Amino acid sequence: MSEASVAVHADADLLAQAVAARLVVRLLDAQAARGQASVVLTGGRIAAAVYRAVGALPARDAVDWSRVDFWWGDERFLPAGDPERNETQARAALLDALPVDPARVHAMPASDGGTDPEEAAARYAAELARAARPGTAVLPHFDVLMLGVGEDGHVASVFPEHPVHYESRPVSAVRGSPKPPPVRITLTLPAINTAEEVWLVAGGGDKAHAVGMALAGAGPVQVPAAGVQGVGRTLWLLDRAAAADLPARFRSLR
C-alpha cells in the first residue's frame, strides 16, 4: 500500500478545478494503458463542484467516455431520482452531459427497487464481481476512487465506531448511520483499498480536525479516513482551510 501525499489549494473553487483536471488526465492515462478506465464516484458539495468543473474543461473531450466505467463508493438508500442520492447528483452535474455507455454506469440500487438494503448491497457486490479482473474473485480494477471526508472522519458510509468496520465483504448495508439518512449502502474499507489510486478530497475548516487526525495516524475505527490506502497512490486533495491542522511533516504545504 502507498504512503499518503498531500496537495493543498488556495480555496474550494481552485480545489475543485484541480481535482477535475487530475481526473481527466488520470482517465486518459488509464485509457492509453488499458483501452478503458474505471472511476469510483463520491458525493457531497466538493464532489458536485468537481463534476461541474470536469464538464467545463475543454480537455474532457479527449476522454472516450463510452469506455469509462462509473461506480459509486456509497449511496443513500432512497428512491431512484431522489435529489439526496449521490447518483442523482453525479448525473445532474456531469454524467447526463457526457456520451457515456449506460451499461457502464453502475449505480447502487435504490430503495424503491424491491429490495431491502442488505439484498441491495449483495446485488451491488454481484455486479462488481461480474466486472472483476481476470484471476480475481470479487472486484474490478479501479483506476481512481474518490472519497469525501466527513467532519467526523468518515469516508463513503463507513462511520466512526460503526459495525461496518468489521465487514469483510466488499459491499455492506449500513443501518443507524449517524448522518441522515440512516440507511445506506457502502463499499467497505477492504474494497476501497483495492483501488490503484485513492483520492481523499476535503474543503472547508470543518474538515480540518478530521484531516489532521487521519494524517497523524489515528486509528481507523475512530477515524475511518485514517484506514484508507490506495495500492499505488493515496492522495489528499485539500483547500487551505481543510489543511489547517496538518501534522508537522506536511505543514510546509499549507
CORUR-V272521 format. One record per pair of residues at least 12 apart in sequence whose C-alpha atoms are under 7 Angstrom apart, sorted by the first residue. I is the first residue (numbers start at 1). J is the second residue. Records with the same first field share a line. If there is no record, write none. Layout:
# CORUR-V272521
I: J / J
This chain:
# CORUR-V272521
1: 229 / 230 / 231 / 232
2: 229 / 230 / 231 / 232 / 233 / 234
3: 234
4: 234 / 235
5: 234 / 235 / 236
6: 235 / 236 / 237
7: 236 / 237 / 238
8: 237 / 238 / 239 / 240 / 243 / 253 / 254
9: 238 / 239 / 240
10: 239 / 240
11: 239 / 240
12: 203 / 239
15: 238 / 239
16: 46 / 49 / 50 / 53
17: 50 / 53
19: 50
20: 50 / 51 / 53 / 54
21: 54
24: 60
27: 63
28: 63
30: 143
36: 67 / 68
37: 67 / 68 / 69 / 143
38: 68 / 69 / 70 / 141 / 142 / 143 / 144
39: 69 / 70 / 71 / 142 / 143 / 144 / 145
40: 70 / 71 / 72 / 73 / 142 / 144 / 145 / 146
41: 70 / 71 / 72 / 73 / 145 / 146
42: 72 / 73 / 74 / 86 / 146 / 147 / 148
43: 86
44: 148
46: 203
48: 89 / 90 / 93
51: 90 / 93 / 94
52: 93 / 94
55: 94
65: 98 / 99 / 100
66: 99 / 100 / 101
68: 104
69: 104 / 105
70: 104 / 105 / 106
71: 105 / 106 / 107
72: 107 / 108
73: 156 / 186 / 187
74: 156 / 157 / 185 / 186 / 187
75: 108 / 184 / 185 / 186
76: 181 / 183 / 184 / 185
77: 110 / 111 / 183 / 184 / 185
78: 110 / 111
79: 110 / 111 / 112
80: 110 / 112
87: 107
108: 124
117: 173 / 185
118: 172 / 173
121: 171 / 172 / 173 / 185
122: 171
125: 170 / 171
128: 140
141: 195
142: 195 / 196
143: 195 / 196 / 197
144: 195 / 196 / 197 / 198
145: 195 / 197 / 198 / 199
146: 198 / 199 / 200
147: 199 / 200 / 201
148: 200 / 201 / 202
149: 200 / 201 / 202 / 225
150: 207
151: 206 / 207 / 210
152: 210
153: 210 / 223 / 224 / 225
154: 223 / 224 / 225
155: 224 / 225
156: 186
157: 184 / 186
158: 224
159: 224
160: 221 / 222 / 223 / 224
161: 221 / 222
165: 221
167: 188
168: 190
170: 187 / 188 / 190 / 191
171: 186 / 187 / 188
172: 185 / 186 / 187 / 188
173: 185 / 186
189: 228
193: 228 / 229 / 230 / 231
194: 230 / 231
195: 230 / 231
196: 230 / 231 / 232 / 233
197: 230 / 231 / 232 / 233 / 234
198: 229 / 230 / 233 / 234 / 235
199: 234 / 235 / 236 / 237
200: 235 / 236 / 237
201: 236 / 237 / 238
202: 237 / 238 / 239 / 242
203: 238 / 239 / 241 / 242
204: 239 / 241 / 242
205: 241 / 242
207: 242
208: 241 / 242 / 243 / 244 / 245
209: 245
212: 245 / 246 / 247
214: 226
215: 247
216: 247
240: 254
